[in-house]
Amino acid sequence: MENIGDTSLLQTLWQLLTNLGVLLVGLGALALRHALLIAWVAWWLWGVNWNRAWTVLARGAWAPVLLLILTAALVWSRLAPSDCNCLAIVTVPNFWWQLGAVGLLAAVALFCGWLQGLLGWAPAEISLEPAPDEDMHGHEHPVGIIHGHEAAHSEEQH
């Protein structure tokens, strides 16, 4: 004998799972629509060591960054010239709205740097220097001492 409460519970559970699926599909579509912006924020938040970047910017790297922003806006305005009707009150002319958009991306990057410093995050240190010259045994040899394969070749030459 089946209770009426059991069927309503199953229907409620089914509706909950259906709504959860709709929510996940909607979030996925939103993430795909804004994937480049998400990647931009992720890079500047977790890929850049802002402790170093702030010092480099303070020593004068802000000038080339500013020139890069202006150049990107100028190139964008020439590749896709259009006015922006994004503000209801006024139309923003070509180049100026592209400059605003590129400047906003730069501001988001700087905000990510500020947030990284505020929260004490820092990406893992990656050394670009080659590892010290060590053999397979894990210890260095003084200059002039050779082992293994290299020793066999040097004996063949004598």
GROMACS elastic network, one bead per residue, 0.5 to 0.9 nm:
[ bonds ]
;  ai    aj funct       b0    kb
    2     5     6  0.86046   500
    2     6     6  0.71994   500
    2     7     6  0.81254   500
    3     6     6  0.54100   500
    3     7     6  0.70960   500
    4     7     6  0.55207   500
    4     8     6  0.65432   500
    4     9     6  0.87348   500
    5     8     6  0.52492   500
    5     9     6  0.60806   500
    5    10     6  0.86620   500
    6     9     6  0.50812   500
    6    10     6  0.62266   500
    6    11     6  0.86442   500
    7    10     6  0.50480   500
    7    11     6  0.61015   500
    7    12     6  0.85193   500
    8    12     6  0.60484   500
    8    13     6  0.85021   500
    9    12     6  0.50793   500
    9    13     6  0.61336   500
    9    14     6  0.85667   500
   10    13     6  0.50116   500
   10    14     6  0.60676   500
   10    15     6  0.85836   500
   11    14     6  0.50092   500
   11    15     6  0.61449   500
   11    16     6  0.85208   500
   12    15     6  0.50773   500
   12    16     6  0.61061   500
   12    17     6  0.86693   500
   13    16     6  0.50015   500
   13    17     6  0.62477   500
   13    18     6  0.85777   500
   14    17     6  0.51574   500
   14    18     6  0.61003   500
   14    19     6  0.85622   500
   15    19     6  0.60028   500
   15    20     6  0.84216   500
   16    19     6  0.51575   500
   16    20     6  0.60806   500
   16    21     6  0.86165   500
   17    21     6  0.61768   500
   17    22     6  0.86642   500
   18    21     6  0.50955   500
   18    22     6  0.62928   500
   18    23     6  0.86499   500
   19    23     6  0.61031   500
   19    24     6  0.86210   500
   20    23     6  0.50072   500
   20    24     6  0.61818   500
   20    25     6  0.86246   500
   21    24     6  0.51299   500
   21    25     6  0.61597   500
   21    26     6  0.85245   500
   22    25     6  0.51883   500
   22    26     6  0.61145   500
   22    27     6  0.86265   500
   23    26     6  0.50857   500
   23    27     6  0.61366   500
   23    28     6  0.85399   500
   24    27     6  0.50668   500
   24    28     6  0.60355   500
   24    29     6  0.85605   500
   25    28     6  0.50394   500
   25    29     6  0.61602   500
   25    30     6  0.85831   500
   26    29     6  0.51371   500
   26    30     6  0.61711   500
   26    31     6  0.86079   500
   27    30     6  0.50117   500
   27    31     6  0.60874   500
   27    32     6  0.85939   500
   28    31     6  0.50447   500
   28    32     6  0.61641   500
   28    33     6  0.85771   500
   29    32     6  0.51058   500
   29    33     6  0.61247   500
   29    34     6  0.86604   500
   30    33     6  0.51148   500
   30    34     6  0.62964   500
   30    35     6  0.83276   500
   31    34     6  0.52277   500
   31    35     6  0.55356   500
   31    38     6  0.76618   500
   32    36     6  0.83855   500
   33    36     6  0.81415   500
   33    37     6  0.89978   500
   34    37     6  0.53931   500
   34    38     6  0.61859   500
   34    39     6  0.86739   500
   35    38     6  0.50264   500
   35    39     6  0.60691   500
   35    40     6  0.85148   500
   36    39     6  0.50429   500
   36    40     6  0.60571   500
   36    41     6  0.86689   500
   37    41     6  0.62218   500
   37    42     6  0.84880   500
   37   105     6  0.88137   500
   38    41     6  0.52697   500
   38    42     6  0.60483   500
   38    43     6  0.85485   500
   39    42     6  0.50108   500
   39    43     6  0.60134   500
   39    44     6  0.86466   500
   40    43     6  0.52943   500
   40    44     6  0.63658   500
   40    45     6  0.85118   500
   40   105     6  0.84360   500
   40   108     6  0.87568   500
   40   109     6  0.78322   500
   41    44     6  0.53151   500
   41    45     6  0.58650   500
   41    46     6  0.83453   500
   41   108     6  0.73307   500
   41   109     6  0.68606   500
   41   112     6  0.69629   500
   42    45     6  0.51288   500
   42    46     6  0.57531   500
   42    47     6  0.71016   500
   42   112     6  0.87137   500
   43    46     6  0.55489   500
   43    48     6  0.66946   500
   43   109     6  0.87672   500
   44    47     6  0.56924   500
   44    48     6  0.54622   500
   44    49     6  0.85607   500
   44    50     6  0.85418   500
   44   108     6  0.85214   500
   44   109     6  0.55839   500
   44   110     6  0.81092   500
   44   111     6  0.89640   500
   44   112     6  0.59100   500
   44   113     6  0.68522   500
   44   116     6  0.89846   500
   45    48     6  0.65746   500
   45    49     6  0.85729   500
   45    50     6  0.86328   500
   45   109     6  0.77179   500
   45   111     6  0.88172   500
   45   112     6  0.50218   500
   45   113     6  0.64104   500
   45   115     6  0.77261   500
   45   116     6  0.62470   500
   45   121     6  0.84480   500
   45   122     6  0.85864   500
   45   123     6  0.87213   500
   46    49     6  0.77625   500
   46   112     6  0.87475   500
   46   116     6  0.79504   500
   46   121     6  0.77558   500
   46   122     6  0.69096   500
   46   123     6  0.56945   500
   47   122     6  0.83568   500
   47   123     6  0.60180   500
   47   124     6  0.87101   500
   48    51     6  0.88020   500
   48    52     6  0.86239   500
   48    53     6  0.75965   500
   48   113     6  0.80823   500
   48   122     6  0.78007   500
   48   123     6  0.67098   500
   49    52     6  0.57870   500
   49    53     6  0.63215   500
   49    54     6  0.88809   500
   49   113     6  0.82584   500
   49   116     6  0.86608   500
   49   121     6  0.87988   500
   49   122     6  0.58165   500
   49   123     6  0.59496   500
   49   124     6  0.84964   500
   49   125     6  0.84946   500
   50    54     6  0.57299   500
   50    55     6  0.83773   500
   50   112     6  0.88495   500
   50   113     6  0.55033   500
   50   114     6  0.80837   500
   50   116     6  0.72378   500
   50   117     6  0.72652   500
   50   122     6  0.75166   500
   51    54     6  0.57379   500
   51    55     6  0.69056   500
   51   113     6  0.84659   500
   51   117     6  0.74924   500
   51   122     6  0.80239   500
   52    55     6  0.54272   500
   52    56     6  0.63457   500
   52    57     6  0.87255   500
   53    56     6  0.50845   500
   53    57     6  0.60384   500
   53    58     6  0.84584   500
   53   113     6  0.85066   500
   54    57     6  0.51005   500
   54    58     6  0.60119   500
   54    59     6  0.86287   500
   54   113     6  0.82591   500
   55    58     6  0.50098   500
   55    59     6  0.62341   500
   55    60     6  0.89846   500
   56    59     6  0.51905   500
   56    60     6  0.68240   500
   56    61     6  0.58992   500
   56    62     6  0.82319   500
   57    60     6  0.54940   500
   57    63     6  0.83726   500
   57    65     6  0.86289   500
   58    61     6  0.68224   500
   58    62     6  0.70191   500
   59    62     6  0.80096   500
   60    63     6  0.60953   500
   60    64     6  0.80952   500
   61    64     6  0.57108   500
   61    65     6  0.64382   500
   61    66     6  0.87634   500
   62    65     6  0.50274   500
   62    66     6  0.60525   500
   62    67     6  0.86090   500
   63    66     6  0.51239   500
   63    67     6  0.62336   500
   63    68     6  0.86025   500
   64    68     6  0.60154   500
   64    69     6  0.85724   500
   65    69     6  0.62466   500
   65    70     6  0.87295   500
   65   106     6  0.89921   500
   66    69     6  0.50654   500
   66    70     6  0.63159   500
   66    71     6  0.86048   500
   67    70     6  0.51389   500
   67    71     6  0.60745   500
   67    72     6  0.85597   500
   68    71     6  0.50337   500
   68    72     6  0.60332   500
   68    73     6  0.85784   500
   69    72     6  0.52116   500
   69    73     6  0.62732   500
   69    74     6  0.86245   500
   69    99     6  0.74840   500
   69   102     6  0.63199   500
   69   103     6  0.67458   500
   69   106     6  0.77910   500
   70    73     6  0.52320   500
   70    74     6  0.61290   500
   70    75     6  0.86505   500
   70    99     6  0.67700   500
   70   102     6  0.82552   500
   70   103     6  0.86295   500
   71    74     6  0.50311   500
   71    75     6  0.60766   500
   71    76     6  0.84621   500
   72    75     6  0.52345   500
   72    76     6  0.60634   500
   72    77     6  0.85220   500
   72    98     6  0.85076   500
   72    99     6  0.80039   500
   72   102     6  0.72834   500
   73    76     6  0.51029   500
   73    77     6  0.60560   500
   73    78     6  0.86806   500
   73    95     6  0.63387   500
   73    96     6  0.80630   500
   73    97     6  0.85488   500
   73    98     6  0.51895   500
   73   100     6  0.82854   500
   73   101     6  0.81158   500
   73   102     6  0.63076   500
   73   103     6  0.86450   500
   74    77     6  0.51140   500
   74    78     6  0.63537   500
   74    79     6  0.87213   500
   74    95     6  0.61947   500
   74    98     6  0.77705   500
   74    99     6  0.75953   500
   75    78     6  0.51600   500
   75    79     6  0.61084   500
   75    80     6  0.85825   500
   75    95     6  0.88534   500
   76    79     6  0.51091   500
   76    80     6  0.59854   500
   76    81     6  0.75655   500
   76    95     6  0.76870   500
   76    98     6  0.67716   500
   76    99     6  0.88523   500
   77    80     6  0.55233   500
   77    82     6  0.74388   500
   77    94     6  0.61209   500
   77    96     6  0.84697   500
   77    97     6  0.87586   500
   77    98     6  0.64001   500
   77    99     6  0.85724   500
   78    81     6  0.54841   500
   78    94     6  0.88117   500
   78    95     6  0.80981   500
   81    94     6  0.60510   500
   81    95     6  0.77472   500
   82    93     6  0.73770   500
   82    94     6  0.53376   500
   82    95     6  0.83446   500
   83    91     6  0.66910   500
   83    92     6  0.58457   500
   83    95     6  0.82700   500
   83    96     6  0.88113   500
   83    97     6  0.76127   500
   84    87     6  0.76343   500
   84    90     6  0.89269   500
   84    91     6  0.57161   500
   84    92     6  0.50800   500
   84    93     6  0.64071   500
   84    94     6  0.72032   500
   84    97     6  0.65495   500
   84    98     6  0.89115   500
   85    88     6  0.69115   500
   85    89     6  0.87407   500
   85    90     6  0.71598   500
   85    92     6  0.65582   500
   85    93     6  0.88611   500
   86    89     6  0.89203   500
   86    90     6  0.83248   500
   86    91     6  0.71994   500
   86    92     6  0.77874   500
   87    90     6  0.57552   500
   87    91     6  0.64606   500
   87    92     6  0.75993   500
   88    91     6  0.76846   500
   92    95     6  0.87302   500
   92    96     6  0.66493   500
   92    97     6  0.58765   500
   93    96     6  0.58321   500
   93    97     6  0.65288   500
   94    97     6  0.62231   500
   94    98     6  0.70452   500
   95    98     6  0.50793   500
   95    99     6  0.59285   500
   95   100     6  0.85320   500
   96   100     6  0.61569   500
   96   101     6  0.86480   500
   97   101     6  0.61687   500
   97   102     6  0.86456   500
   98   101     6  0.50196   500
   98   102     6  0.61484   500
   98   103     6  0.83355   500
   99   102     6  0.52238   500
   99   103     6  0.58780   500
   99   104     6  0.83895   500
  100   104     6  0.59871   500
  100   105     6  0.86800   500
  101   104     6  0.50039   500
  101   105     6  0.63954   500
  101   106     6  0.87667   500
  102   105     6  0.50883   500
  102   106     6  0.63433   500
  102   107     6  0.86156   500
  103   107     6  0.60722   500
  103   108     6  0.85831   500
  104   108     6  0.61325   500
  104   109     6  0.86257   500
  105   108     6  0.50477   500
  105   109     6  0.63384   500
  105   110     6  0.87608   500
  106   109     6  0.50503   500
  106   110     6  0.62980   500
  106   111     6  0.85786   500
  107   110     6  0.50406   500
  107   111     6  0.60261   500
  107   112     6  0.85483   500
  108   112     6  0.61629   500
  108   113     6  0.86691   500
  109   112     6  0.50914   500
  109   113     6  0.64238   500
  109   114     6  0.88145   500
  110   114     6  0.62732   500
  110   115     6  0.85886   500
  111   115     6  0.60568   500
  111   116     6  0.84809   500
  112   116     6  0.60087   500
  112   117     6  0.86162   500
  113   116     6  0.50576   500
  113   117     6  0.63314   500
  113   118     6  0.86068   500
  114   117     6  0.52212   500
  114   118     6  0.61296   500
  114   119     6  0.86917   500
  115   119     6  0.60769   500
  115   120     6  0.82563   500
  115   121     6  0.83864   500
  116   119     6  0.53784   500
  116   120     6  0.58282   500
  116   121     6  0.50171   500
  116   122     6  0.68385   500
  117   121     6  0.64157   500
  117   122     6  0.79780   500
  118   121     6  0.79329   500
  122   125     6  0.84960   500
  123   126     6  0.87799   500
  127   130     6  0.78669   500
  127   131     6  0.88908   500
  129   132     6  0.88904   500
  130   133     6  0.84739   500
  131   134     6  0.81332   500
  132   140     6  0.85077   500
  133   139     6  0.88404   500
  133   140     6  0.68352   500
  133   141     6  0.89327   500
  134   137     6  0.77194   500
  134   138     6  0.58795   500
  134   139     6  0.56673   500
  134   141     6  0.76341   500
  135   138     6  0.57567   500
  135   139     6  0.62831   500
  135   140     6  0.65003   500
  135   141     6  0.78952   500
  136   139     6  0.77679   500
  137   140     6  0.85006   500
  141   144     6  0.81951   500
  141   145     6  0.64297   500
  141   146     6  0.78772   500
  142   145     6  0.60321   500
  142   146     6  0.89093   500
  143   146     6  0.83859   500
  145   151     6  0.89929   500
  146   149     6  0.86572   500
  146   150     6  0.63039   500
  146   151     6  0.57371   500
  147   150     6  0.60179   500
  147   151     6  0.52028   500
  147   152     6  0.82134   500
  148   151     6  0.53545   500
  148   152     6  0.65302   500
  149   152     6  0.52300   500
  149   153     6  0.65404   500
  149   154     6  0.88517   500
  150   153     6  0.52688   500
  150   154     6  0.63207   500
  150   155     6  0.88055   500
  151   154     6  0.51114   500
  151   155     6  0.62564   500
  151   156     6  0.87424   500
  152   155     6  0.52171   500
  152   156     6  0.63688   500
  152   157     6  0.89548   500
  153   156     6  0.51103   500
  153   157     6  0.65209   500
  154   157     6  0.53346   500
  154   158     6  0.68308   500
  155   158     6  0.53821   500
